[in-house]
């Protein structure tokens, strides 16, 4: 088969030809793969896909966690003209079935060598085991799979978005999308072949896939894959060979908490030169704390699955007070629809973006695609933001998470910033809930070391000094852990069900 357009696996081919002995992947078990060995594994995996009947236009579902096997099959699917559909193995059987029913894959592959959950799903699917030089896995062939979708041959990956309800939404990312994102992310971080990226962000999520795996393949850098997040493992890696650490606020908070428990105030000697936080807004106090710990500027960014991760990114010096997500990345446009979410003269609107990073659309869902993508190529993000005089974007919250209280707009990140200023709070999440009076009450969920010792009344008083009355939480729930996705992103849609007992109407308000 002739593949006319540049595809994602060509990135690995280029570095295997140029620097075959350079490190490409450090597997979760410690095995180191050069670019030459990486490419050989991709070729072997491509042969396995063909033997299983995978053709151009087919979907290949990967029920996976971070490991060499996952990385290899993402690129192997590209090499045979198929489309990879990475799915987190820690999802329930019901959730995975919803994806596979919708994606209609030729095969489903399970990374049994690193994930007990993938192993259980493989057994349920009666998948056949495989042992290779790049890991153990199992494959279930879908004999009832429909014909290949030749219109989707330019689609490299389909990612099903977190927290979808009803009809699944599969975001189609093209080879062009991913190659553009790889270059943009590599240039933002000034990645070079000598860099090693700490790869704990899931490859089944756009942040880990595009901003980590693809960016490394573009620049010739290496990725040290970690199957699961453990603060002690991150700390050890950051004081060893790792130079770049992209994460989310919860990861950074827990690494700092771990270091504090070891009596460490700073990271100490390290090759680390770049650290970033994404997937949630920053607050100034937390940013200062992180920069003091790392001894580096904490860079911020903004993106979403539908935009192949990156839209904006910062290049700040350490100590700057800027908590924006920076300007649009080169080649990307941003704008605001001020008819959505705005109050008089506050400059807020729904964030729009356009460029080669915008998805092809939602798989088998033209209606939803048309709702978020207009004829001029603008993507409606569903996020609210402002653009300052320097062109920096400030994300103030999700449009659907906007709280209307007493006729005033309340943006959850502003309340979360006030809560996070408290030294007793690791991180927080704020949502609104309709009250009996027809207004909305503000519910705050705070992660702390010891909920039993957390004085929520004192915390409420602390916040009252920082927020006008209509922005203050009606209730504060203390916990050791907030519901989160594999990336560490807080799943706000699960807060009400997770803490239903604590939210009993008989519980006193603060």
C-alpha positions as CSV (number, residue, x, y, z in Angstrom):
1,X,0.0,0.0,0.0
2,X,1.3,3.5,-0.9
3,X,0.8,6.2,1.7
4,X,1.1,9.5,0.0
5,X,0.9,12.0,2.9
6,X,3.3,12.3,5.8
7,X,2.1,10.2,8.7
8,X,3.0,10.0,12.3
9,X,5.2,6.9,12.1
10,X,7.4,8.7,9.6
11,X,8.6,10.8,12.6
12,X,10.2,7.7,14.1
13,X,11.6,6.6,10.7
14,X,13.3,9.9,10.3
15,X,15.2,9.7,13.6
16,X,15.9,6.0,13.2
17,X,17.7,6.9,10.0
18,X,19.5,10.0,11.4
19,X,20.3,8.9,15.0
20,X,19.6,5.1,15.2
21,X,21.5,4.6,18.5
22,X,19.8,7.5,20.4
23,X,17.5,6.7,23.2
24,X,13.8,6.8,22.2
25,X,11.8,5.1,24.9
26,X,12.6,4.0,28.4
27,X,9.9,1.5,29.1
28,X,8.0,1.4,32.4
29,X,10.1,-1.7,33.4
30,X,13.4,0.1,32.7
31,X,14.2,-1.3,29.3
32,X,15.8,1.3,27.0
33,X,14.9,1.3,23.3
34,X,17.0,3.1,20.7
35,X,15.3,4.7,17.7
36,X,16.5,1.8,15.6
37,X,15.0,-0.7,18.0
38,X,11.8,1.4,18.3
39,X,11.4,1.3,14.5
40,X,12.0,-2.4,14.3
41,X,9.3,-2.9,17.0
42,X,6.9,-0.8,15.0
43,X,7.6,-2.9,11.9
44,X,7.0,-6.1,13.8
45,X,3.8,-4.8,15.3
46,X,2.6,-3.7,11.8
47,X,3.1,-7.3,10.6
48,X,1.0,-8.5,13.5
49,X,-1.8,-6.1,12.6
50,X,-1.8,-7.3,9.0
51,X,-1.8,-10.9,10.1
52,X,-4.9,-10.1,12.2
53,X,-6.6,-8.7,9.0
54,X,-6.2,-5.0,9.8
55,X,-6.6,-2.9,6.6
56,X,-6.3,0.7,5.7
57,X,-9.3,2.6,7.2
58,X,-9.8,0.1,10.0
59,X,-9.9,1.1,13.7
60,X,-7.5,-0.6,16.2
61,X,-8.7,-0.1,19.8
62,X,-5.8,-0.2,22.4
63,X,-7.0,-0.9,25.9
64,X,-3.9,0.3,27.4
65,X,-1.7,1.9,30.0
66,X,1.7,3.6,29.4
67,X,4.3,1.2,28.1
68,X,6.4,0.4,25.1
69,X,3.6,-1.8,23.6
70,X,1.1,1.1,23.6
71,X,3.6,3.5,21.9
72,X,4.6,0.9,19.3
73,X,1.0,0.1,18.3
74,X,0.0,3.7,18.0
75,X,2.7,4.1,15.3
76,X,2.1,0.6,13.9
77,X,-1.5,1.4,13.1
78,X,-0.3,4.4,11.2
79,X,2.2,2.3,9.2
80,X,-0.6,0.1,7.9
81,X,-3.0,3.0,7.2
82,X,-5.3,2.1,10.2
83,X,-6.5,4.4,13.0
84,X,-5.5,3.8,16.6
85,X,-8.2,4.3,19.3
86,X,-6.4,4.4,22.7
87,X,-8.6,3.7,25.7
88,X,-7.5,3.8,29.3
89,X,-7.5,0.2,30.7
90,X,-8.7,1.4,34.1
91,X,-12.1,2.2,32.6
92,X,-14.9,-0.1,33.4
93,X,-16.0,-2.9,31.1
94,X,-19.3,-1.0,30.4
95,X,-17.3,2.2,29.5
96,X,-15.0,0.2,27.2
97,X,-17.9,-1.6,25.5
98,X,-19.5,1.8,24.7
99,X,-16.3,2.8,22.9
100,X,-15.8,-0.4,21.1
101,X,-19.4,-0.6,20.0
102,X,-19.1,2.9,18.6
103,X,-15.6,2.6,17.1
104,X,-16.4,-0.8,15.5
105,X,-12.7,-1.9,15.5
106,X,-11.1,-4.6,13.4
107,X,-9.2,-5.7,16.6
108,X,-9.0,-4.8,20.2
109,X,-5.6,-5.0,21.8
110,X,-4.9,-5.2,25.6
111,X,-1.6,-4.3,27.3
112,X,-1.7,-7.2,29.6
113,X,2.0,-7.0,30.5
114,X,1.7,-3.9,32.5
115,X,-2.0,-3.6,33.5
116,X,-4.1,-6.0,35.6
117,X,-7.2,-4.2,34.4
118,X,-6.2,-4.8,30.8
119,X,-5.6,-8.4,31.7
120,X,-9.1,-8.8,33.1
121,X,-10.7,-7.1,30.1
122,X,-8.7,-9.4,27.8
123,X,-10.0,-12.5,29.6
124,X,-13.5,-11.2,29.3
125,X,-13.0,-10.7,25.5
126,X,-11.4,-14.1,25.0
127,X,-8.3,-12.4,23.6
128,X,-5.3,-14.4,22.4
129,X,-2.0,-13.7,24.2
130,X,1.1,-12.5,22.4
131,X,4.7,-12.2,23.7
132,X,7.1,-9.9,21.8
133,X,10.3,-8.1,22.2
134,X,8.4,-5.0,23.1
135,X,6.0,-6.4,25.7
136,X,3.1,-8.8,26.4
137,X,-0.3,-8.1,25.1
138,X,-3.5,-9.9,23.9
139,X,-5.6,-9.4,20.8
140,X,-9.3,-10.0,20.2
141,X,-10.4,-10.0,16.5
142,X,-13.8,-8.6,15.7
143,X,-15.0,-10.9,12.9
144,X,-18.2,-8.8,12.6
145,X,-16.3,-5.6,11.9
146,X,-17.8,-3.6,9.0
147,X,-15.8,-2.5,5.9
148,X,-12.9,-0.1,6.3
149,X,-13.7,3.6,6.3
150,X,-11.5,4.8,3.5
151,X,-12.7,8.4,4.0
152,X,-10.9,8.2,7.4
153,X,-7.5,7.1,6.2
154,X,-6.1,10.6,7.0
155,X,-7.3,10.0,10.6
156,X,-4.4,8.8,12.8
157,X,-6.1,8.5,16.1
158,X,-9.6,8.7,17.6
159,X,-9.8,9.8,21.2
160,X,-13.0,9.4,23.2
161,X,-13.4,12.4,25.5
162,X,-13.5,12.1,29.3
163,X,-16.9,12.2,31.0
164,X,-19.1,11.9,27.9
165,X,-22.7,10.8,28.4
166,X,-25.2,9.3,26.0
167,X,-23.7,8.9,22.5
168,X,-19.9,8.6,22.8
169,X,-17.8,11.4,21.2
170,X,-14.8,10.2,19.3
171,X,-12.5,13.0,18.4
172,X,-10.8,12.3,15.0
173,X,-7.2,13.7,14.9
174,X,-5.5,13.5,11.6
175,X,-1.8,12.8,10.9
176,X,-1.6,16.5,10.0
177,X,-3.1,17.5,13.4
178,X,-0.6,15.3,15.4
179,X,2.4,16.3,13.4
180,X,1.6,20.0,13.8
181,X,1.0,19.5,17.5
182,X,4.3,17.6,17.8
183,X,6.2,20.4,16.2
184,X,4.4,23.2,18.2
185,X,5.0,21.4,21.5
186,X,8.6,20.6,20.8
187,X,9.3,24.2,19.8
188,X,7.5,25.6,22.8
189,X,9.8,23.6,25.1
190,X,12.9,23.9,22.9
191,X,13.2,20.1,22.8
192,X,16.4,18.6,21.6
193,X,17.6,15.0,21.1
194,X,19.4,15.1,24.5
195,X,16.1,15.7,26.4
196,X,14.3,13.1,28.3
197,X,10.6,13.7,29.0
198,X,9.0,12.1,32.1
199,X,6.0,10.3,30.6
200,X,3.4,9.7,33.3
201,X,0.6,11.5,31.4
202,X,-1.5,8.7,29.8
203,X,-0.9,8.0,26.2
204,X,-4.6,7.4,26.0
205,X,-5.2,11.1,26.6
206,X,-4.4,13.9,24.2
207,X,-2.0,15.7,26.6
208,X,0.3,12.6,26.8
209,X,-0.2,11.5,23.2
210,X,0.5,14.8,21.5
211,X,2.5,16.9,23.8
212,X,4.7,14.1,25.1
213,X,4.9,11.1,22.7
214,X,4.6,13.0,19.4
215,X,6.7,15.9,20.6
216,X,9.5,13.5,21.5
217,X,9.3,11.8,18.1
218,X,9.4,15.1,16.3
219,X,12.5,16.3,18.2
220,X,14.4,13.0,18.6
221,X,14.1,13.3,22.4
222,X,13.4,10.3,24.6
223,X,10.3,9.5,26.8
224,X,10.6,7.7,30.1
225,X,7.2,6.0,30.3
226,X,5.5,5.5,33.7
227,X,2.5,3.3,33.8
228,X,1.0,4.9,36.9
229,X,1.6,8.1,38.9
230,X,3.4,7.6,42.1
231,X,4.9,10.7,43.8
232,X,8.0,8.9,45.0
233,X,8.8,7.6,41.4
234,X,8.3,11.1,40.0
235,X,10.7,12.6,42.6
236,X,13.3,9.9,41.9
237,X,13.1,10.5,38.1
238,X,13.3,14.3,38.5
239,X,16.5,14.0,40.5
240,X,18.0,11.6,37.9
241,X,18.0,11.9,34.1
242,X,14.7,13.6,33.3
243,X,14.9,17.1,31.8
244,X,11.3,17.9,31.0
245,X,8.2,17.3,33.2
246,X,4.8,18.1,31.8
247,X,2.0,17.5,34.3
248,X,-1.2,18.6,35.8
249,X,-1.7,20.6,39.1
250,X,-2.6,17.5,41.1
251,X,0.7,15.7,40.1
252,X,2.8,18.7,41.1
253,X,0.9,19.1,44.4
254,X,1.4,15.5,45.4
255,X,5.1,15.5,44.4
256,X,5.6,18.6,46.7
257,X,3.6,16.9,49.5
258,X,5.8,13.8,49.2
259,X,9.0,15.9,49.3
260,X,7.7,17.7,52.3
261,X,7.0,14.4,54.1
262,X,10.6,13.5,53.4
263,X,11.7,16.8,55.0
264,X,12.6,18.4,51.7
265,X,11.8,22.0,50.8
266,X,13.3,22.0,47.3
267,X,13.8,19.5,44.6
268,X,17.5,19.7,44.9
269,X,20.1,18.6,42.4
270,X,18.5,17.8,39.1
271,X,18.9,17.9,35.3
272,X,15.3,19.2,35.1
273,X,15.1,22.4,32.9
274,X,11.4,22.6,32.0
275,X,8.3,22.0,34.1
276,X,4.8,22.8,33.0
277,X,1.2,22.5,34.2
278,X,-1.9,22.0,32.1
279,X,-5.5,20.9,32.1
280,X,-6.5,23.3,34.9
281,X,-6.1,27.0,35.8
282,X,-3.2,28.1,37.9
283,X,-3.5,30.3,41.0
284,X,-0.7,32.7,42.0
285,X,0.0,31.3,45.5
286,X,0.2,27.7,44.2
287,X,2.4,28.8,41.3
288,X,4.9,30.6,43.6
289,X,5.0,27.5,45.8
290,X,5.8,25.2,42.9
291,X,8.4,27.5,41.5
292,X,10.2,27.7,44.8
293,X,10.2,23.9,45.0
294,X,11.4,23.2,41.5
295,X,13.7,26.3,41.2
296,X,12.3,26.8,37.7
297,X,9.5,28.8,36.1
298,X,6.2,26.8,36.0
299,X,5.0,27.2,32.5
300,X,1.3,27.0,31.8
301,X,-0.7,26.1,28.7
302,X,-4.2,25.5,27.3
303,X,-5.7,23.0,25.0
304,X,-8.3,20.3,24.6
305,X,-8.8,17.0,22.8
306,X,-10.5,18.7,19.9
307,X,-7.5,21.0,19.4
308,X,-4.9,18.2,19.5
309,X,-3.8,19.5,22.9
310,X,-2.0,22.8,22.5
311,X,-3.7,26.2,21.7
312,X,-1.7,28.5,23.9
313,X,1.5,28.3,26.0
314,X,3.7,30.5,28.2
315,X,7.5,31.2,28.1
316,X,7.7,33.0,31.4
317,X,10.7,33.7,33.6
318,X,10.6,32.4,37.1
319,X,8.8,34.6,39.6
320,X,6.5,36.3,37.1
321,X,2.9,36.9,38.4
322,X,1.4,35.9,35.1
323,X,-1.2,33.2,35.5
324,X,-2.5,33.4,31.9
325,X,-2.1,30.4,29.5
326,X,0.0,32.6,27.3
327,X,-0.5,33.7,23.7
328,X,-1.7,31.5,20.8
329,X,1.0,29.1,19.6
330,X,2.5,30.0,16.1
331,X,0.1,29.1,13.3
332,X,-2.9,29.2,15.6
333,X,-5.7,31.8,15.9
334,X,-7.8,32.5,19.0
335,X,-10.9,34.7,19.4
336,X,-13.8,35.3,21.7
337,X,-17.6,35.1,21.2
338,X,-18.7,37.7,23.6
339,X,-22.3,36.8,23.2
340,X,-21.6,33.8,25.4
341,X,-20.9,34.1,29.2
342,X,-20.2,37.8,29.2
343,X,-21.4,40.5,31.7
344,X,-21.3,44.2,30.9
345,X,-17.8,45.3,29.8
346,X,-15.9,42.5,31.5
347,X,-14.4,41.3,28.2
348,X,-15.3,37.7,28.8
349,X,-16.5,35.4,26.0
350,X,-16.4,31.8,24.8
351,X,-12.9,30.9,23.5
352,X,-12.7,30.1,19.8
353,X,-9.7,28.7,17.9
354,X,-8.8,28.0,14.3
355,X,-5.8,26.4,12.6
356,X,-4.1,23.1,11.7
357,X,-4.6,21.9,15.2
358,X,-8.4,21.7,15.0
359,X,-9.8,18.1,14.8
360,X,-11.3,16.7,11.7
361,X,-14.6,16.2,13.6
362,X,-16.4,13.6,15.8
363,X,-16.4,10.1,14.4
364,X,-19.9,9.2,13.1
365,X,-21.4,12.3,14.6
366,X,-21.8,15.0,12.0
367,X,-24.5,16.8,14.1
368,X,-22.2,17.4,17.0
369,X,-19.4,18.3,14.7
370,X,-21.5,21.0,13.1
371,X,-22.4,22.3,16.5
372,X,-18.8,23.0,17.5
373,X,-17.1,23.6,14.1
374,X,-18.3,26.4,11.8
375,X,-17.9,26.8,8.1
376,X,-14.9,29.1,8.6
377,X,-13.0,26.5,10.7
378,X,-13.6,28.1,14.1
379,X,-13.8,25.6,17.0
380,X,-16.1,26.5,19.9
381,X,-14.2,25.3,23.0
382,X,-17.0,25.7,25.6
383,X,-14.5,27.5,27.8
384,X,-14.8,31.2,28.9
385,X,-11.8,33.5,28.7
386,X,-10.4,37.0,28.3
387,X,-7.5,38.2,26.1
388,X,-5.3,40.9,27.6
389,X,-3.5,43.8,25.8
390,X,-0.4,41.6,25.3
391,X,-2.5,38.9,23.5
392,X,-2.3,36.5,26.5
393,X,-5.4,34.3,27.0
394,X,-6.9,34.1,30.5
395,X,-9.2,31.1,31.0
396,X,-11.8,31.9,33.6
397,X,-13.8,28.6,33.5
398,X,-16.1,26.3,31.6
399,X,-19.2,27.9,30.1
400,X,-21.3,25.0,31.5
401,X,-19.6,25.4,34.9
402,X,-20.4,29.1,35.2
403,X,-22.4,29.7,38.5
404,X,-25.1,32.3,38.5
405,X,-25.7,33.5,42.1
406,X,-27.8,36.5,43.0
407,X,-27.7,37.6,39.4
408,X,-23.9,37.7,39.4
409,X,-21.5,35.5,37.4
410,X,-19.2,33.4,39.6
411,X,-16.3,31.7,37.9
412,X,-15.1,28.6,39.8
413,X,-11.4,29.1,39.3
414,X,-11.6,32.4,41.2
415,X,-13.1,30.7,44.2
416,X,-10.6,27.8,43.9
417,X,-7.7,30.3,43.9
418,X,-8.9,31.7,47.2
419,X,-9.3,28.3,48.8
420,X,-5.9,27.1,47.5
421,X,-4.2,30.1,49.1
422,X,-4.8,28.4,52.5
423,X,-1.7,26.3,53.6
424,X,-4.1,23.6,54.7
425,X,-5.4,23.0,51.2
426,X,-3.6,20.8,48.6
427,X,-6.1,21.6,45.8
428,X,-9.8,22.3,45.5
429,X,-12.8,22.0,43.1
430,X,-15.8,24.3,43.0
431,X,-19.2,23.7,41.4
432,X,-22.6,25.2,41.5
433,X,-25.9,23.5,42.4
434,X,-29.4,24.7,42.1
435,X,-31.0,25.6,45.5
436,X,-34.6,25.3,46.6
437,X,-34.9,29.1,46.2
438,X,-34.1,28.9,42.5
439,X,-30.6,30.4,42.9
440,X,-27.3,28.5,42.8
441,X,-25.3,27.6,45.8
442,X,-21.5,27.3,45.6
443,X,-20.1,23.9,46.7
444,X,-16.4,23.7,47.5
445,X,-14.5,20.4,47.7
446,X,-11.0,20.7,49.2
447,X,-8.3,18.0,49.3
448,X,-6.2,18.1,52.4
449,X,-3.9,15.9,54.4
450,X,-6.3,15.2,57.3
451,X,-10.0,16.0,56.8
452,X,-10.7,15.2,60.4
453,X,-8.5,18.1,61.5
454,X,-9.6,20.5,58.8
455,X,-11.5,23.4,60.3
456,X,-13.9,24.3,57.5
457,X,-15.3,27.2,59.5
458,X,-11.8,28.7,59.8
459,X,-11.3,28.0,56.1
460,X,-14.6,29.8,55.3
461,X,-13.4,32.8,57.3
462,X,-10.1,32.7,55.4
463,X,-11.9,32.8,52.1
464,X,-14.3,35.5,53.2
465,X,-11.3,37.9,53.5
466,X,-10.5,37.2,49.8
467,X,-13.9,37.1,48.1
468,X,-17.0,39.2,47.9
469,X,-20.0,37.6,49.7
470,X,-21.8,36.3,46.6
471,X,-18.6,34.3,45.6
472,X,-18.1,32.6,48.9
473,X,-18.8,28.8,49.2
474,X,-22.1,27.8,50.7
475,X,-20.6,24.5,51.8
476,X,-17.0,23.2,52.1
477,X,-16.4,19.5,52.0
478,X,-12.9,18.2,53.1
479,X,-11.5,15.0,51.7
480,X,-8.1,13.3,51.2
481,X,-8.8,12.7,47.5
482,X,-10.9,14.3,44.7
483,X,-12.3,12.2,41.9
484,X,-9.8,12.5,39.0
485,X,-9.1,11.1,35.5
486,X,-5.9,9.2,34.8
487,X,-4.3,12.5,33.9
488,X,-5.0,13.9,37.3
489,X,-7.6,16.2,36.0
490,X,-10.4,16.6,38.6
491,X,-13.7,15.2,37.3
492,X,-16.1,17.8,38.5
493,X,-19.1,15.9,37.1
494,X,-18.5,13.2,39.7
495,X,-18.3,15.4,42.7
496,X,-22.0,15.4,43.6
497,X,-22.3,11.6,43.5
498,X,-18.9,11.0,45.2
499,X,-19.8,13.2,48.2
500,X,-23.6,12.6,48.2
501,X,-23.6,11.7,51.9
502,X,-21.6,14.7,53.0
503,X,-24.0,16.9,51.0
504,X,-27.1,15.7,52.9
505,X,-29.5,18.7,53.3
506,X,-29.3,18.2,57.1
507,X,-25.6,19.0,57.1
508,X,-24.9,22.6,58.2
509,X,-23.8,25.3,55.7
510,X,-20.7,27.4,56.3
